[in-house]
């Protein structure tokens, strides 16, 4: 759906968001249904408002409105029509990405990053439900049992090492995606990488002043 700081670049179809130039687009994208519609178009290809309404449980009037908003900010565009009766929409870009440091520019852009990260977690949860149903229903073969899953670790890393890990992961993902592109056995895989440092609770806040209460948990 979206990716932070860096993204795959298939044929230049990457949308890089700039908080100084795309403030209105960021606000438009911070809507759960719009994010879902954009994700469905990227996952399943072009669709009409009615088809997307059936997938989301919304009315076609609602999906049509939100598709037009996405089109206004160049996230979606009209696709080739099967007939002249209803518009078909497609995603303009394969991936939406941004630079985390640039997104620190405004409270609105920081809120956008927080929102998108939580939507990514929601997407992972829904993907897990679908994966389990596909395995149970025999739509995926037993060869997918062993390589599938979620793993987590808690290494101690420097900022440089965490960034190196991300870059190495993305390079390997690009390599394997290109290798398997024409393999008929390939299926769509939800691949997620997350790296969030957690401060040692025994270390005082850098802004704490001796003899004064630590206000580090207050919102700015």
N, C-alpha and C positions, 0 to 999 in steps of 0.2 A: 504494500500500500504506500507507505512512506518510509523514508530513511533519513537519518540524521547525518549531516556533514558530508557524506559521500554516497554515491549511488551507482548502480550498474548503468552503463551508457550505451544502450542498443540503438545504433543509428542516430545518436544525438537526441533521443526522445526524453530528455530529462528536464524537469521544471525546477529551477533553483529559485527559491523564494528569498527576497531581499526585504528586510523589515523597513528600510527607508523608502523603498519604491512600491512595495506590495502590501501596504497596510490594509487597504480595502479588501484585497484578495485574501489576506490572512483572516480577516474578520468573517468574510463570506465562507471560508472553509471550516471555520469553527462552528460547525453545525453537524450533529450526529448523522442525520439522514443524508446530508450532502456527502459526507465522508463515505458512508456506506454505498451510495449510488456510484460514486467515483471508483470505489474498490470493486464493485460488481462489474462495471464496464471494463475495468482492467483485467479482471479475472476471467470473465465469460465472453468478452467481445461486445460489439455493438448491440444495442437493444432499444426498444421503444419505452415510452413512459408507462404504458400499460403492462409490458412485460416486467419492468422493474417494480411496478406496483404489486404485481403478483408475488414477486420474490421477497418484498419487504413487508407486505401486509398493509401498505399505505394505499391511499386513493390515487388514481391516475392523475387527478388534478394536482395533488400535492407533489408527486414525483415530477410532473411536467414543470411546475413552478420552480422547484429546486434545480432541475436540469438547466433551466434557462438562466438561473443565477450562476451556476457553474460555467455556463457558456459565456456569460458576460465577462467573467474574469479568466477566460481562455483555459479552463481546465477540461472542458468537453467541447465537442463540435458536432455538427450534423454529419452523419455517415451516409453512405449510399443507401437509397431507399429500395426496399423490395417492391413497393407499390407506392401509389401516390396518396394513400389514405392517412398515414401517420408518420411523423418524424422518427428517424432512427438516430441514436446518439452514440458517439464513441469518445473514449478518452483521448485527449491530445497528446499526453505524455505517458510513458510507461512507469515513471517514478517521479515522486515529488521529494525534494531534498532541500536542505538548508545548512548553514554553518552555525554551530552552537554559539560561538563567540559573538557573531554578528547579531544573533537573536537576543543577546543581553542588552540591546540598545534601548528598548522601551519596555514598560510593564506589560503592554499589550502583546508584544512579540514573545516575551518570556511566558506569558499565560498561554499563548498559542502552543509553544513547545510542550508545556505541561499537559495541555489538553491532548495533543497528538500522541504523546507517550502513553497516556492512559487508553487512548483509542487503539493503539497497537497491542496493548495487553488484552483489550476486549476482543480484538481480531484473533489473537492467539487462542483465547478461550473458545471462541466459536469454531475455529479451525480444528481444535482438539476434539470437540463434540462431533464434527463432521467426520474426522479421521476414524474415530471409534465406531461410528455408524457404518462407514464404508468398509472397515475391516470385518465387522460383525455381519454385514450383509453380503460379503463375498465380492464386493466391487473392487477390492484390492486383494492381490494374492498373498500367500504366506511368505513370499520372499521379502515382503516389506516389514515383517514383524521385527526382525532383529535390528535393522538400521533405524527404525523409527523410535522416537522418544524425546524426552527433555532431560538435560543434565545441568547441574549447577555446581559451582565451585566457589571458594572464597580465598583466592590467592592474595598475597600482599604484593602489590605492584606499584611502580612509580608512574606518574602521568605519561612519561615517554614509553614505558613498557605497555601500558594499556592502549595507547594509540598504535603502537607497533602490532599488537594483537589484532586490533580492528582492521588495520591495513592488510595484514597477512590473511585474515579470514576473507575479506572482500576479494582479494586477488585470487585466492583458491576457489571461491565461489564462481567468479567470472570464468576461470579456467574450466571448471567442471561443467558449467552451464553451456559453454561453447562446445565442449566435447560431446555432450549428450543431446545436443539440439536436434539431431536427425534420427536419434535412436527411438524406435517405436515403443520400447519398453518404458521410456521416461514418463513420469507423471508430474503434475504440479506439486511442489513441495513447499511448505511454509518453513522458511529458515529464518531464525531470529538470533541476533546477538545482542547482548545487553551487558554493559559494564558501568556500574555506578559505585564510586567509592563511598565508604561510610567512615565518618570521623570516629576516632577512638573516644568513647565517652569519658575516659579518664583524663583526656587532654583538655585544658581550659580553652575557651574561645579566645582567639587572638585579640578580640575587642574588649575582653573582660578586664576590668580595672580592679586591682586588689582593694578589698573592702567594700566594693560595690556589687549589687546583684548582677548576675549575668543575664542579659536580655536577648541572647542570641536566638531564642525560639520565637521572637516576636516578628510579625510580618512588617515589612518596610512599607 
